[in-house]
């Protein structure tokens, strides 16, 4: 069974940077598209970034040019580097694994990111 454990969240001022990391276990990591979701209070969970097994990346428009997703298949990790953070980036960030058929996602427990103005 997949286990996804996030780390690296915290409190940062607007304009600052954070790097989130996710350690995956229980799967053949390199087989799967991975991603990061976030959920702000009172809002639906939204997809922030994805990285395919071939390391192709995709981003939500709201984070393009500021966030970078990367993966290390040797370490079974996927990271999210976040720069030029804005208060509206405040949310719980979830590491996610997409199923092989692309129909579902599995998430970790999440890590809180708070950006103060």
N, C-alpha and C positions, 0 to 999 in steps of 0.2 A: 504494500500500500504506500502511495506517495506521501512523503512528508516534506513540507516546505517551511523553512524557518527564516523569517526576515530579521534584519538588524540594521542599525544605522539611523533610525529616526531620531527626532529631537526638536529642539526649539532653536530657531535661527531668525535673524533680522531680515527684513526685505532687502533683496539684492545679494544675499548670501548664498552659500552652497551647502549641499549635503550629498552624501553618497549612501545609497541603500544597497544592501547585499542580501541575497537569498541563497541558502544552502538547500539543495534538494537531495533526497535519499529515497530508496525504495523503487527507483525507476532506472531505466537505461537513458540517462539524461540527454544524450546527444540525439536521441530519436525524436525529441519533442520540441514543438514551438513553445516558447516561454514568453511571459509578459508581466507587466505590472498594471494593476488596477488601482483606483483610489475611490474613496467615498467620503465626501464632506458631510457634516451634520445636516440632516434634512434633505439630502440629495441622493439620487440613485448612484450606484456604483458605476464608474465609467472606466473604459479601457484607456490607459495612458500611452503604453508602448508595447510593441511585440518584437520578438527576434526569432526568426525561423531556425530550423536545424542547420541551414546553410548560412546563417548569420545575416540574412536580409532583415532590415528593420523597418518599422512603421510607427508613426507617432500621431497622437491626437493633435489637431491644429493648435490647441491652446498651449502646447509644450514644445512645438517644433522650434529648433534652434536654441533651446535652453536645456533640454534633457537629452541624455544619451544612454541607450540601453546597450549592454554588452554581455557576453557569456564566456565562460571558461569550461569547456567540456571535460578537461582533465580534472578540474576541481569540483565539477557539478554545481557551479554557481552562476547566478545571473545578477548583474548589478544595474543600478539606475543612478547615473550621475546627474544631479540637478543643480543648475546654475541660474543666476538671476532670479532667485525665488521671489514670488509675489504672495501677498496675504491670501489670495484666492487659491493658492496651491495647498493651503492648509487642509489636511484630510488624513484619514487612515489609509496607508498604502499597503496593498496586498500583492505578494508574489503569486503568479498563476502559471498553471501548466495546461496547455490545450490537449484535448484527447486526440488520438491519432486520426480519427475520422473528422476532426474539426468541429464536432457538434457541441462539445461541452468544455467547461473550464473547471479546474480545481484550484482552490486558493489556500494560502497559508493563514495564519492567525492575524497578521497585519502589524504594522508599526506606525506610530503616530508621528506625523510631521506637522509642526506648527510654525507658521511664518508671521512674525510680528511686524506691524507697520511702524 
